[in-house]
């Protein structure tokens, strides 16, 4: 079972849910794909084995270049430009597709490794904990997320803490998921963010379910949306000071009086995956 936890913005509670689900599983894998802010891993450990991740970036040999501009025409990301008669590479725009290398008739373009980030790994009890970390200044962490997803064993339960929003990194994160759990706050703004990620799951034809976080008196705005689109609500996490303080101190709230709440959510997730 592979479960992706999504939200339309940061701070909605997806990491809270993801780490506490893992805490209740046996022999599971946690993937923190929020590579720009990978804080989920710190609930489990602060000692990691670090694996560097590289992108292939083109390198132009000016002596071999015949200035045919076939590489510029082939690049869909404008990562190659003609600057004063020489082809120059803009590495932050490069998606490492290799098209420029393939089309160059004079073999003037080779490829070099460029560090874009790391994967941090720790084994805690029976769990494997992985977190992607994007190098400061780099534009995209999709390659890191691809490398993270390669760590998944289909025979083992895994939980993916996705990046917030609905960009390319989120799309990559949910590709193999059996179920997308959408975490939403019970406000009009929260509804807008929920609609955004729900539309993404529909594009990828993924099953989805909703967990409402920070519920105090009224979650009607989310409940009405869920009813209209027939999305199951599988849990409601209360707006509770004790829970919030414990979570901010990196404590597993599923080991406290809130355990039954997260056990029920996990039970509902397993039911939805089997449907």
Buried (B, 14 or more C-beta within 10 A) or exposed (E): BBBBBBBBBEEBBBBBBBBBBBBBBEEBBBBBBBBBEBEBBBBBBEEBEEBEBBBBBBBBEEEEBEEBEBBBEBBEEEBBEEEEEEBEBBBBBBBBBBBBBEBBEEEBBEBEEBEBBBBBBBEBEEBBBBBBBBBEEBEBBBBBBBBBBEBBEEEBBBBBBBBBBBEBBBBBBBBEBBBBBBBBBBBEEBBEBBBBBBEBBEEEEBBBBBBBBBBEEEBEBBBEBBEEEEBBBBBBBBBBEEBBEBBEEEEBBBEEEBBEBBBEBBEBBEEBBEE
